[in-house]
Amino acid sequence: MMSLTCPKCGQAIENAGIQKKNYHCDSCGSDLKIQAACDKCGETLELLQACGAANLWCNNCNELKSKSSAIYSLHQS
């Protein structure tokens, strides 16, 4: 689990994780979506899910990325 901040009001959004894609900021009422970016090139990573496993893929680097190496941010949906 990780903690991210709301891009609108700056308040912490607790328990953010890659498995949950949508969030709501109780402070300002914003609906948010999590986005993972490649640590090397900065491109948005694609979430691949199968049989309970979740992996991240960078189409630009053409390689599988670990969840711990990705750069996460929240964006208004």
C-alpha positions, 0 to 999 in steps of 0.5 A: 500500500502507498499514500498519494496526494489529491492533485486538486487539494493536496490531501493524502489519499490513504491505502492507494494501491495498484489493484484499486484503480478508482479513488475518491477524495473526501476533502474536496470530493474529486474522483481520482484514477491512479496511473503508473508510469515507467521509471526509465522513460516516463510512459504510462504503464499498461496493467496486465491481469490474469489468474489473480496476478497483476503485472505492469508492461511498458510499451515504449521500453518493451519490457515487464516492470515491477510494481515497486519500480513504477512511479504512481500518481493520481489524476482526476477522472 
